[in-house]
Amino acid sequence: MKVVVLGAGVVGTAAAWFLSRRGHEVTVIEREPAAGLETSFANGGQVSPCHAEPWANPGTPKQALKWMFRADAPLVFKWWRYDPTLWAWLVRFLANCTPGRTRINTDRTLRVAIYSRACLQALRAETGIAYDEKTLGILHVYRNPKTFEHAQGASALMASLGLKRDVKTVAEAVAIEPALKTVANELAGAIFTPDDESGDAHKFTQRLAGLAEKNGVLFCFNTTVTGFKRDGDRIEAVVTDRGDVKGDAYLMAMGSWSTPWARQLGLHLPVYPAKGYSATLPVTDPAKAPSVSITDDEHKMVYSRLGDRLRCAGTAELAGWNDAMTPVRSQAIVKNAKALFPGAGDFDSAELWCGLRPTTPDSVPLLGKTPLKNFYLDTGHGTLGWTMSCGSGKAVADLISGVEPEIDMTGLGIERF
């Protein structure tokens, strides 16, 4: 078949790769001049099934209220704006903040994330692709004893669902990552996921796009979608500023922008942008910079060593389809990084970035079929787009190919909404 993929971020590019490996003629439409230049450009760098616990969990509403009036808070809901789309999303979000829904959504998210990590490892073994990857695990550190206690309970749940999470003392955490020594007296404990990884999603996306092109995939860069031509319950063509693009099947992987474009087709996707921030700085003292990827629970930040750079990322701002950078939030990223790893790098030279993560109310991506017979979804991955990209891409490629996916797709589609 001829398959048209909308979007060349890490999610769309991975899907294009797996579709081409299934023997399809694949065309990718991307408005940017190259692959991986928007949400995939400077994310936290973690391949992290360990982060599968949904944002929507019993503790989130109370914590969000505490943060409500802090401009630099890890999570900001700009509820005072006139934004019916956000309000509708929040209602669904709150409905998922129960223990029962949290367990269901954790199961669904982990199902994709663990599978995707294996798909990434297989792809790396097959192609030799390099992207400043590290396979040293992820160390999640906690300062608050009560939060640490809760995390141990979540670890038991995730362990029952197939994720290895090891509870560590502070001394054990410092032994795993010596760069934490300067803040050891502030920590209550840690959880280590030895099978998780890290790497540069942007570098991965661009190099995978190059491999996909060699496999016959056509990337139409600098090409903007302007609409669709529809014939009953099928898409006839994608309309772009460079002409119509026709295919037998169409896959939407447009991240946060999936929502407004799908609306043109009568599909109401509960995908809302959560703006995330990052700072990337040159490492000046390798002994003071982490080698193991770190998650700091208190500040909801992650740290990944990407070659001779340190990527520091975090926070979520629900403020619509607005990718303008808020200085106070960028500065908070640098400030928190400097406090955790003093002397690790040149913080004054940090490259600041923000991007829109496509987030569903239950933290589970939207994958697979839609009411339109030849239109498919691969979007809504939230903070786990890099983590889930290969698994979701392969699963959806299988669906489009008429092949049974290797994971259970129950609960991952638009039908749940």
VOBANU-7354 format. One record per residue (C-alpha): residue in one letter; x, y, z negated. Coordinates in Angstrom, 1 decimal. Example, Ala and Ser with C-alpha at 12.3 -4.5 7.8 and 13.67 -1.06 7.14 Angstrom:
VOBANU-7354
@marpa:A px:12.3 py:-4.5 pz:-7.8 .
@marpa:S px:13.7 py:-1.1 pz:-7.1 .
***
This chain:
VOBANU-7354
@marpa:M px:0.0 py:0.0 pz:0.0 .
@marpa:K px:0.9 py:3.6 pz:0.2 .
@marpa:V px:0.8 py:5.1 pz:-3.3 .
@marpa:V px:0.9 py:8.8 pz:-4.1 .
@marpa:V px:2.3 py:9.7 pz:-7.6 .
@marpa:L px:1.6 py:13.1 pz:-9.0 .
@marpa:G px:4.4 py:14.4 pz:-11.1 .
@marpa:A px:8.2 py:13.6 pz:-11.2 .
@marpa:G px:8.9 py:13.8 pz:-14.9 .
@marpa:V px:10.3 py:10.8 pz:-16.7 .
@marpa:V px:6.8 py:9.1 pz:-16.7 .
@marpa:G px:6.0 py:9.7 pz:-13.0 .
@marpa:T px:9.6 py:8.8 pz:-11.9 .
@marpa:A px:9.6 py:5.6 pz:-13.8 .
@marpa:A px:6.2 py:4.6 pz:-12.4 .
@marpa:A px:7.4 py:5.4 pz:-8.8 .
@marpa:W px:10.5 py:3.2 pz:-9.4 .
@marpa:F px:8.3 py:0.2 pz:-10.5 .
@marpa:L px:5.8 py:0.8 pz:-7.7 .
@marpa:S px:8.7 py:0.7 pz:-5.2 .
@marpa:R px:10.0 py:-2.5 pz:-6.8 .
@marpa:R px:6.6 py:-4.0 pz:-6.1 .
@marpa:G px:7.1 py:-3.2 pz:-2.4 .
@marpa:H px:4.8 py:-0.2 pz:-2.1 .
@marpa:E px:5.4 py:2.9 pz:0.1 .
@marpa:V px:5.6 py:5.6 pz:-2.6 .
@marpa:T px:5.4 py:9.3 pz:-2.3 .
@marpa:V px:5.9 py:11.6 pz:-5.3 .
@marpa:I px:4.6 py:15.1 pz:-5.4 .
@marpa:E px:6.4 py:17.6 pz:-7.7 .
@marpa:R px:6.1 py:21.3 pz:-7.9 .
@marpa:E px:9.7 py:21.8 pz:-9.3 .
@marpa:P px:12.8 py:21.6 pz:-7.1 .
@marpa:A px:14.0 py:18.3 pz:-8.8 .
@marpa:A px:12.9 py:15.6 pz:-11.1 .
@marpa:G px:12.6 py:15.9 pz:-14.8 .
@marpa:L px:12.6 py:19.7 pz:-15.1 .
@marpa:E px:9.6 py:20.3 pz:-17.4 .
@marpa:T px:8.7 py:18.3 pz:-20.4 .
@marpa:S px:11.4 py:15.7 pz:-19.7 .
@marpa:F px:14.1 py:18.3 pz:-19.5 .
@marpa:A px:15.3 py:18.8 pz:-23.1 .
@marpa:N px:13.3 py:16.6 pz:-25.4 .
@marpa:G px:14.5 py:15.0 pz:-28.6 .
@marpa:G px:16.3 py:12.2 pz:-26.8 .
@marpa:Q px:14.9 py:9.3 pz:-28.9 .
@marpa:V px:13.6 py:6.0 pz:-27.5 .
@marpa:S px:11.6 py:5.5 pz:-30.7 .
@marpa:P px:8.9 py:2.9 pz:-31.2 .
@marpa:C px:9.6 py:3.7 pz:-34.9 .
@marpa:H px:7.6 py:6.9 pz:-34.3 .
@marpa:A px:4.5 py:5.0 pz:-33.4 .
@marpa:E px:2.5 py:6.1 pz:-36.5 .
@marpa:P px:-0.1 py:8.4 pz:-35.0 .
@marpa:W px:-0.2 py:12.1 pz:-35.8 .
@marpa:A px:-3.9 py:11.4 pz:-36.7 .
@marpa:N px:-3.5 py:9.7 pz:-40.0 .
@marpa:P px:-5.1 py:10.2 pz:-43.4 .
@marpa:G px:-2.3 py:12.6 pz:-44.7 .
@marpa:T px:-2.2 py:15.0 pz:-41.7 .
@marpa:P px:-5.2 py:17.2 pz:-42.4 .
@marpa:K px:-4.0 py:18.1 pz:-45.9 .
@marpa:Q px:-0.5 py:18.8 pz:-44.7 .
@marpa:A px:-1.8 py:20.9 pz:-41.8 .
@marpa:L px:-3.7 py:23.1 pz:-44.2 .
@marpa:K px:-0.5 py:23.7 pz:-46.2 .
@marpa:W px:1.3 py:24.8 pz:-43.0 .
@marpa:M px:-1.6 py:26.8 pz:-41.6 .
@marpa:F px:-0.2 py:30.3 pz:-42.3 .
@marpa:R px:3.5 py:29.5 pz:-41.7 .
@marpa:A px:4.7 py:30.7 pz:-38.3 .
@marpa:D px:7.7 py:28.3 pz:-38.5 .
@marpa:A px:5.7 py:25.3 pz:-39.8 .
@marpa:P px:6.4 py:21.9 pz:-38.1 .
@marpa:L px:2.8 py:21.8 pz:-37.0 .
@marpa:V px:0.8 py:24.8 pz:-36.0 .
@marpa:F px:-2.9 py:24.8 pz:-34.9 .
@marpa:K px:-3.8 py:28.2 pz:-33.5 .
@marpa:W px:-7.4 py:27.6 pz:-34.5 .
@marpa:W px:-8.4 py:31.3 pz:-34.4 .
@marpa:R px:-8.0 py:31.5 pz:-30.6 .
@marpa:Y px:-11.1 py:31.1 pz:-28.5 .
@marpa:D px:-10.3 py:27.6 pz:-27.2 .
@marpa:P px:-13.2 py:25.2 pz:-26.9 .
@marpa:T px:-10.9 py:22.6 pz:-25.4 .
@marpa:L px:-8.7 py:22.6 pz:-28.5 .
@marpa:W px:-11.8 py:22.6 pz:-30.9 .
@marpa:A px:-13.2 py:19.5 pz:-29.1 .
@marpa:W px:-9.8 py:17.9 pz:-29.3 .
@marpa:L px:-9.5 py:18.6 pz:-33.0 .
@marpa:V px:-12.9 py:17.1 pz:-33.7 .
@marpa:R px:-11.7 py:13.8 pz:-32.1 .
@marpa:F px:-8.4 py:14.1 pz:-33.8 .
@marpa:L px:-10.0 py:14.4 pz:-37.3 .
@marpa:A px:-12.2 py:11.4 pz:-36.5 .
@marpa:N px:-9.0 py:9.4 pz:-36.0 .
@marpa:C px:-7.5 py:10.4 pz:-39.4 .
@marpa:T px:-9.0 py:7.4 pz:-41.2 .
@marpa:P px:-7.0 py:4.3 pz:-42.4 .
@marpa:G px:-8.9 py:2.0 pz:-40.0 .
@marpa:R px:-8.3 py:4.2 pz:-37.0 .
@marpa:T px:-4.7 py:4.7 pz:-37.9 .
@marpa:R px:-4.1 py:1.0 pz:-37.9 .
@marpa:I px:-5.8 py:0.5 pz:-34.6 .
@marpa:N px:-3.9 py:3.4 pz:-33.0 .
@marpa:T px:-0.6 py:2.3 pz:-34.4 .
@marpa:D px:-1.1 py:-1.2 pz:-32.9 .
@marpa:R px:-1.9 py:0.3 pz:-29.5 .
@marpa:T px:1.0 py:2.7 pz:-29.5 .
@marpa:L px:3.5 py:0.1 pz:-30.7 .
@marpa:R px:2.3 py:-2.3 pz:-28.0 .
@marpa:V px:3.3 py:0.1 pz:-25.3 .
@marpa:A px:6.4 py:1.4 pz:-27.1 .
@marpa:I px:8.1 py:-1.9 pz:-27.9 .
@marpa:Y px:7.4 py:-3.2 pz:-24.4 .
@marpa:S px:8.7 py:-0.1 pz:-22.9 .
@marpa:R px:12.0 py:-0.3 pz:-24.8 .
@marpa:A px:12.5 py:-3.8 pz:-23.4 .
@marpa:C px:11.7 py:-2.6 pz:-19.9 .
@marpa:L px:14.3 py:0.2 pz:-20.2 .
@marpa:Q px:16.9 py:-2.3 pz:-21.4 .
@marpa:A px:16.1 py:-4.5 pz:-18.5 .
@marpa:L px:16.3 py:-1.6 pz:-16.0 .
@marpa:R px:19.6 py:-0.6 pz:-17.5 .
@marpa:A px:21.0 py:-4.1 pz:-17.1 .
@marpa:E px:19.7 py:-4.3 pz:-13.5 .
@marpa:T px:20.9 py:-0.9 pz:-12.3 .
@marpa:G px:23.8 py:0.1 pz:-14.6 .
@marpa:I px:22.1 py:3.5 pz:-15.0 .
@marpa:A px:23.9 py:5.7 pz:-17.5 .
@marpa:Y px:22.4 py:8.7 pz:-19.3 .
@marpa:D px:24.4 py:9.3 pz:-22.5 .
@marpa:E px:22.6 py:6.4 pz:-24.0 .
@marpa:K px:23.3 py:5.1 pz:-27.5 .
@marpa:T px:22.0 py:1.8 pz:-28.9 .
@marpa:L px:22.8 py:2.5 pz:-32.5 .
@marpa:G px:19.3 py:2.6 pz:-33.8 .
@marpa:I px:17.4 py:5.5 pz:-35.4 .
@marpa:L px:17.7 py:6.5 pz:-39.1 .
@marpa:H px:14.6 py:8.2 pz:-40.6 .
@marpa:V px:15.6 py:10.2 pz:-43.7 .
@marpa:Y px:13.2 py:11.4 pz:-46.5 .
@marpa:R px:13.6 py:14.0 pz:-49.2 .
@marpa:N px:10.2 py:13.6 pz:-50.9 .
@marpa:P px:9.9 py:10.4 pz:-53.0 .
@marpa:K px:6.1 py:10.2 pz:-52.4 .
@marpa:T px:6.5 py:10.6 pz:-48.7 .
@marpa:F px:9.2 py:7.9 pz:-48.7 .
@marpa:E px:6.9 py:5.6 pz:-50.6 .
@marpa:H px:4.2 py:6.2 pz:-48.0 .
@marpa:A px:6.7 py:5.5 pz:-45.2 .
@marpa:Q px:7.5 py:2.1 pz:-46.8 .
@marpa:G px:3.9 py:1.2 pz:-46.6 .
@marpa:A px:3.8 py:2.2 pz:-42.9 .
@marpa:S px:6.9 py:0.2 pz:-42.4 .
@marpa:A px:5.1 py:-2.9 pz:-43.7 .
@marpa:L px:2.3 py:-2.3 pz:-41.2 .
@marpa:M px:4.7 py:-1.8 pz:-38.3 .
@marpa:A px:6.7 py:-4.9 pz:-39.3 .
@marpa:S px:3.5 py:-6.9 pz:-39.1 .
@marpa:L px:3.0 py:-5.5 pz:-35.5 .
@marpa:G px:6.5 py:-6.5 pz:-34.4 .
@marpa:L px:8.7 py:-3.5 pz:-35.2 .
@marpa:K px:11.9 py:-4.1 pz:-37.3 .
@marpa:R px:12.2 py:-1.3 pz:-39.9 .
@marpa:D px:14.7 py:-1.7 pz:-42.7 .
@marpa:V px:14.3 py:0.3 pz:-45.9 .
@marpa:K px:17.6 py:1.8 pz:-47.0 .
@marpa:T px:19.0 py:3.5 pz:-50.2 .
@marpa:V px:20.6 py:6.9 pz:-49.8 .
@marpa:A px:24.1 py:5.2 pz:-50.1 .
@marpa:E px:23.2 py:2.7 pz:-47.4 .
@marpa:A px:21.9 py:5.6 pz:-45.2 .
@marpa:V px:25.2 py:7.5 pz:-45.6 .
@marpa:A px:27.1 py:4.3 pz:-44.7 .
@marpa:I px:25.1 py:4.0 pz:-41.5 .
@marpa:E px:25.6 py:7.7 pz:-40.7 .
@marpa:P px:28.5 py:9.4 pz:-42.6 .
@marpa:A px:27.5 py:12.9 pz:-41.3 .
@marpa:L px:24.7 py:12.8 pz:-43.8 .
@marpa:K px:27.1 py:12.9 pz:-46.7 .
@marpa:T px:26.8 py:16.6 pz:-47.3 .
@marpa:V px:23.0 py:16.4 pz:-47.9 .
@marpa:A px:23.0 py:13.0 pz:-49.7 .
@marpa:N px:21.9 py:14.5 pz:-53.0 .
@marpa:E px:18.8 py:15.9 pz:-51.3 .
@marpa:L px:17.6 py:12.5 pz:-50.0 .
@marpa:A px:15.2 py:10.1 pz:-51.6 .
@marpa:G px:15.9 py:7.2 pz:-49.1 .
@marpa:A px:15.7 py:6.2 pz:-45.5 .
@marpa:I px:14.3 py:3.7 pz:-43.0 .
@marpa:F px:16.5 py:2.3 pz:-40.3 .
@marpa:T px:15.2 py:0.9 pz:-37.0 .
@marpa:P px:18.3 py:-0.9 pz:-35.6 .
@marpa:D px:16.7 py:-1.7 pz:-32.2 .
@marpa:D px:15.8 py:1.8 pz:-31.3 .
@marpa:E px:17.9 py:4.0 pz:-29.0 .
@marpa:S px:18.6 py:7.5 pz:-27.8 .
@marpa:G px:19.7 py:9.1 pz:-24.6 .
@marpa:D px:19.2 py:12.1 pz:-22.3 .
@marpa:A px:15.8 py:11.8 pz:-20.7 .
@marpa:H px:16.6 py:14.5 pz:-18.1 .
@marpa:K px:19.7 py:12.7 pz:-16.9 .
@marpa:F px:17.9 py:9.4 pz:-16.9 .
@marpa:T px:15.0 py:10.9 pz:-14.8 .
@marpa:Q px:17.3 py:12.5 pz:-12.2 .
@marpa:R px:19.4 py:9.4 pz:-11.8 .
@marpa:L px:16.4 py:7.1 pz:-11.6 .
@marpa:A px:14.9 py:9.4 pz:-9.0 .
@marpa:G px:18.1 py:8.9 pz:-7.0 .
@marpa:L px:17.9 py:5.1 pz:-7.3 .
@marpa:A px:14.2 py:5.3 pz:-6.3 .
@marpa:E px:15.0 py:7.3 pz:-3.2 .
@marpa:K px:17.6 py:4.7 pz:-2.2 .
@marpa:N px:14.7 py:2.2 pz:-2.6 .
@marpa:G px:12.6 py:4.1 pz:-0.2 .
@marpa:V px:10.6 py:6.5 pz:-2.5 .
@marpa:L px:9.9 py:9.9 pz:-0.9 .
@marpa:F px:10.0 py:12.8 pz:-3.3 .
@marpa:C px:8.3 py:15.9 pz:-2.1 .
@marpa:F px:9.8 py:18.6 pz:-4.3 .
@marpa:N px:8.7 py:22.3 pz:-4.3 .
@marpa:T px:5.2 py:21.0 pz:-3.5 .
@marpa:T px:2.2 py:22.2 pz:-5.5 .
@marpa:V px:-1.1 py:20.3 pz:-5.8 .
@marpa:T px:-4.0 py:22.6 pz:-5.0 .
@marpa:G px:-6.9 py:20.2 pz:-4.9 .
@marpa:F px:-8.3 py:16.8 pz:-3.8 .
@marpa:K px:-10.4 py:15.5 pz:-1.0 .
@marpa:R px:-12.9 py:13.0 pz:-2.2 .
@marpa:D px:-15.1 py:10.4 pz:-0.4 .
@marpa:G px:-17.7 py:9.1 pz:-2.9 .
@marpa:D px:-15.9 py:7.1 pz:-5.6 .
@marpa:R px:-12.5 py:7.3 pz:-3.9 .
@marpa:I px:-9.8 py:9.9 pz:-3.3 .
@marpa:E px:-9.2 py:10.5 pz:0.3 .
@marpa:A px:-6.2 py:12.9 pz:0.0 .
@marpa:V px:-4.3 py:15.2 pz:-2.3 .
@marpa:V px:-4.3 py:18.8 pz:-1.0 .
@marpa:T px:-1.0 py:20.6 pz:-1.5 .
@marpa:D px:0.5 py:23.9 pz:-0.4 .
@marpa:R px:2.4 py:22.0 pz:2.2 .
@marpa:G px:-0.5 py:20.0 pz:3.6 .
@marpa:D px:-2.6 py:17.0 pz:2.7 .
@marpa:V px:-0.9 py:13.8 pz:1.4 .
@marpa:K px:-2.9 py:10.6 pz:2.0 .
@marpa:G px:-2.5 py:7.3 pz:0.3 .
@marpa:D px:-4.3 py:4.1 pz:-0.6 .
@marpa:A px:-3.9 py:4.7 pz:-4.3 .
@marpa:Y px:-3.1 py:7.7 pz:-6.4 .
@marpa:L px:-1.4 py:7.9 pz:-9.8 .
@marpa:M px:-1.7 py:11.0 pz:-12.1 .
@marpa:A px:1.4 py:11.5 pz:-14.2 .
@marpa:M px:1.2 py:15.3 pz:-14.5 .
@marpa:G px:1.6 py:15.5 pz:-18.3 .
@marpa:S px:-0.4 py:18.2 pz:-20.0 .
@marpa:W px:-1.5 py:19.5 pz:-16.5 .
@marpa:S px:-3.4 py:16.2 pz:-16.0 .
@marpa:T px:-6.3 py:17.7 pz:-17.9 .
@marpa:P px:-7.2 py:20.7 pz:-15.6 .
@marpa:W px:-6.5 py:18.8 pz:-12.4 .
@marpa:A px:-8.5 py:15.7 pz:-13.5 .
@marpa:R px:-11.4 py:18.0 pz:-14.3 .
@marpa:Q px:-11.7 py:18.8 pz:-10.6 .
@marpa:L px:-12.5 py:15.1 pz:-10.1 .
@marpa:G px:-15.1 py:15.0 pz:-12.8 .
@marpa:L px:-12.7 py:13.3 pz:-15.3 .
@marpa:H px:-12.6 py:14.9 pz:-18.7 .
@marpa:L px:-9.3 py:13.8 pz:-20.2 .
@marpa:P px:-8.8 py:14.6 pz:-24.0 .
@marpa:V px:-5.2 py:15.5 pz:-23.3 .
@marpa:Y px:-4.0 py:18.8 pz:-24.9 .
@marpa:P px:-0.5 py:20.3 pz:-24.8 .
@marpa:A px:1.6 py:20.3 pz:-28.0 .
@marpa:K px:4.5 py:22.7 pz:-27.4 .
@marpa:G px:7.7 py:21.3 pz:-28.7 .
@marpa:Y px:11.1 py:23.0 pz:-29.1 .
@marpa:S px:14.7 py:22.0 pz:-28.9 .
@marpa:A px:18.2 py:23.4 pz:-29.2 .
@marpa:T px:21.2 py:21.8 pz:-27.6 .
@marpa:L px:24.7 py:22.7 pz:-28.8 .
@marpa:P px:28.2 py:21.7 pz:-28.1 .
@marpa:V px:29.7 py:19.4 pz:-30.8 .
@marpa:T px:32.9 py:21.0 pz:-32.3 .
@marpa:D px:33.6 py:18.5 pz:-35.0 .
@marpa:P px:32.6 py:15.0 pz:-34.1 .
@marpa:A px:33.0 py:13.8 pz:-37.8 .
@marpa:K px:30.3 py:16.3 pz:-38.9 .
@marpa:A px:27.8 py:15.5 pz:-36.1 .
@marpa:P px:25.7 py:12.4 pz:-36.2 .
@marpa:S px:26.3 py:9.4 pz:-33.9 .
@marpa:V px:23.2 py:7.6 pz:-35.0 .
@marpa:S px:20.0 py:9.3 pz:-34.0 .
@marpa:I px:18.3 py:10.9 pz:-37.0 .
@marpa:T px:14.8 py:11.8 pz:-37.9 .
@marpa:D px:14.3 py:14.4 pz:-40.7 .
@marpa:D px:10.8 py:13.8 pz:-42.1 .
@marpa:E px:10.5 py:17.0 pz:-44.1 .
@marpa:H px:11.1 py:19.3 pz:-41.1 .
@marpa:K px:9.6 py:16.8 pz:-38.5 .
@marpa:M px:12.8 py:17.1 pz:-36.5 .
@marpa:V px:15.0 py:14.7 pz:-34.6 .
@marpa:Y px:18.7 py:14.7 pz:-33.7 .
@marpa:S px:20.4 py:12.8 pz:-30.9 .
@marpa:R px:24.0 py:12.8 pz:-29.9 .
@marpa:L px:24.2 py:13.1 pz:-26.1 .
@marpa:G px:27.9 py:12.8 pz:-25.2 .
@marpa:D px:29.6 py:15.9 pz:-26.5 .
@marpa:R px:26.3 py:17.7 pz:-27.2 .
@marpa:L px:23.9 py:17.5 pz:-30.1 .
@marpa:R px:20.2 py:17.7 pz:-29.3 .
@marpa:C px:18.0 py:19.1 pz:-32.1 .
@marpa:A px:14.2 py:19.0 pz:-31.5 .
@marpa:G px:10.9 py:19.1 pz:-33.2 .
@marpa:T px:7.8 py:21.0 pz:-34.2 .
@marpa:A px:4.4 py:21.1 pz:-32.4 .
@marpa:E px:2.4 py:24.1 pz:-31.5 .
@marpa:L px:-1.2 py:23.7 pz:-30.3 .
@marpa:A px:-1.7 py:26.9 pz:-28.4 .
@marpa:G px:-3.0 py:26.0 pz:-25.0 .
@marpa:W px:-1.2 py:25.7 pz:-21.6 .
@marpa:N px:1.4 py:28.4 pz:-22.6 .
@marpa:D px:5.0 py:27.5 pz:-22.3 .
@marpa:A px:6.4 py:30.8 pz:-23.6 .
@marpa:M px:9.0 py:30.4 pz:-26.3 .
@marpa:T px:8.2 py:31.7 pz:-29.8 .
@marpa:P px:11.5 py:33.0 pz:-31.3 .
@marpa:V px:10.7 py:32.2 pz:-34.9 .
@marpa:R px:10.1 py:28.6 pz:-34.0 .
@marpa:S px:13.3 py:28.3 pz:-31.9 .
@marpa:Q px:15.3 py:29.9 pz:-34.8 .
@marpa:A px:13.8 py:27.4 pz:-37.2 .
@marpa:I px:15.1 py:24.5 pz:-35.1 .
@marpa:V px:18.7 py:26.0 pz:-35.2 .
@marpa:K px:18.4 py:26.9 pz:-38.9 .
@marpa:N px:17.3 py:23.4 pz:-39.9 .
@marpa:A px:20.0 py:21.7 pz:-37.8 .
@marpa:K px:22.7 py:23.9 pz:-39.3 .
@marpa:A px:21.5 py:23.1 pz:-42.8 .
@marpa:L px:21.5 py:19.3 pz:-42.2 .
@marpa:F px:24.8 py:19.1 pz:-40.2 .
@marpa:P px:26.9 py:22.2 pz:-41.2 .
@marpa:G px:30.0 py:22.6 pz:-39.1 .
@marpa:A px:28.9 py:20.0 pz:-36.6 .
@marpa:G px:28.7 py:22.3 pz:-33.6 .
@marpa:D px:28.6 py:25.8 pz:-32.2 .
@marpa:F px:25.1 py:26.8 pz:-33.4 .
@marpa:D px:25.5 py:30.3 pz:-31.9 .
@marpa:S px:25.8 py:28.8 pz:-28.5 .
@marpa:A px:22.7 py:26.6 pz:-28.7 .
@marpa:E px:20.6 py:26.4 pz:-25.6 .
@marpa:L px:17.0 py:26.9 pz:-26.6 .
@marpa:W px:14.1 py:25.2 pz:-24.8 .
@marpa:C px:10.4 py:24.5 pz:-25.2 .
@marpa:G px:8.0 py:22.2 pz:-23.3 .
@marpa:L px:4.4 py:21.0 pz:-23.4 .
@marpa:R px:3.9 py:17.4 pz:-24.6 .
@marpa:P px:0.6 py:15.8 pz:-23.3 .
@marpa:T px:-1.1 py:14.7 pz:-26.5 .
@marpa:T px:-4.3 py:12.7 pz:-27.0 .
@marpa:P px:-6.4 py:12.9 pz:-30.3 .
@marpa:D px:-5.4 py:9.3 pz:-31.2 .
@marpa:S px:-1.7 py:9.5 pz:-30.1 .
@marpa:V px:-2.3 py:6.6 pz:-27.6 .
@marpa:P px:-1.5 py:7.3 pz:-23.9 .
@marpa:L px:-4.1 py:7.1 pz:-21.2 .
@marpa:L px:-3.1 py:4.3 pz:-18.8 .
@marpa:G px:-4.8 py:2.5 pz:-16.0 .
@marpa:K px:-8.0 py:2.6 pz:-14.0 .
@marpa:T px:-10.6 py:5.4 pz:-13.8 .
@marpa:P px:-14.2 py:5.5 pz:-12.5 .
@marpa:L px:-12.6 py:6.5 pz:-9.2 .
@marpa:K px:-11.6 py:3.2 pz:-7.5 .
@marpa:N px:-8.2 py:4.3 pz:-6.2 .
@marpa:F px:-7.2 py:6.8 pz:-8.9 .
@marpa:Y px:-5.1 py:5.8 pz:-11.9 .
@marpa:L px:-3.7 py:7.5 pz:-15.0 .
@marpa:D px:-0.3 py:7.5 pz:-16.7 .
@marpa:T px:-0.4 py:10.4 pz:-19.0 .
@marpa:G px:-1.1 py:11.5 pz:-22.6 .
@marpa:H px:2.1 py:10.1 pz:-24.1 .
@marpa:G px:2.6 py:12.9 pz:-26.6 .
@marpa:T px:6.0 py:12.9 pz:-28.3 .
@marpa:L px:6.7 py:9.4 pz:-26.9 .
@marpa:G px:6.8 py:10.0 pz:-23.2 .
@marpa:W px:10.5 py:9.1 pz:-23.0 .
@marpa:T px:9.9 py:6.1 pz:-25.2 .
@marpa:M px:6.9 py:4.8 pz:-23.3 .
@marpa:S px:7.9 py:5.8 pz:-19.7 .
@marpa:C px:9.3 py:2.5 pz:-18.4 .
@marpa:G px:6.6 py:0.3 pz:-20.1 .
@marpa:S px:3.7 py:2.4 pz:-19.0 .
@marpa:G px:5.1 py:2.8 pz:-15.5 .
@marpa:K px:5.6 py:-0.9 pz:-15.1 .
@marpa:A px:2.2 py:-1.8 pz:-16.5 .
@marpa:V px:0.3 py:0.7 pz:-14.3 .
@marpa:A px:2.4 py:-0.4 pz:-11.3 .
@marpa:D px:1.2 py:-3.9 pz:-12.0 .
@marpa:L px:-2.4 py:-2.9 pz:-12.2 .
@marpa:I px:-2.2 py:-1.0 pz:-8.9 .
@marpa:S px:-0.6 py:-4.0 pz:-7.3 .
@marpa:G px:-3.4 py:-6.3 pz:-8.5 .
@marpa:V px:-1.0 py:-8.1 pz:-10.9 .
@marpa:E px:-1.9 py:-8.8 pz:-14.5 .
@marpa:P px:0.3 py:-6.5 pz:-16.7 .
@marpa:E px:2.6 py:-8.2 pz:-19.2 .
@marpa:I px:0.9 py:-6.4 pz:-22.1 .
@marpa:D px:-2.7 py:-6.2 pz:-23.2 .
@marpa:M px:-4.2 py:-3.0 pz:-21.7 .
@marpa:T px:-7.2 py:-3.1 pz:-24.0 .
@marpa:G px:-7.8 py:0.3 pz:-25.7 .
@marpa:L px:-5.2 py:2.1 pz:-23.5 .
@marpa:G px:-7.6 py:3.5 pz:-20.9 .
@marpa:I px:-10.0 py:6.4 pz:-20.5 .
@marpa:E px:-12.9 py:4.2 pz:-21.3 .
@marpa:R px:-12.2 py:4.5 pz:-25.1 .
@marpa:F px:-13.3 py:8.2 pz:-24.8 .
***
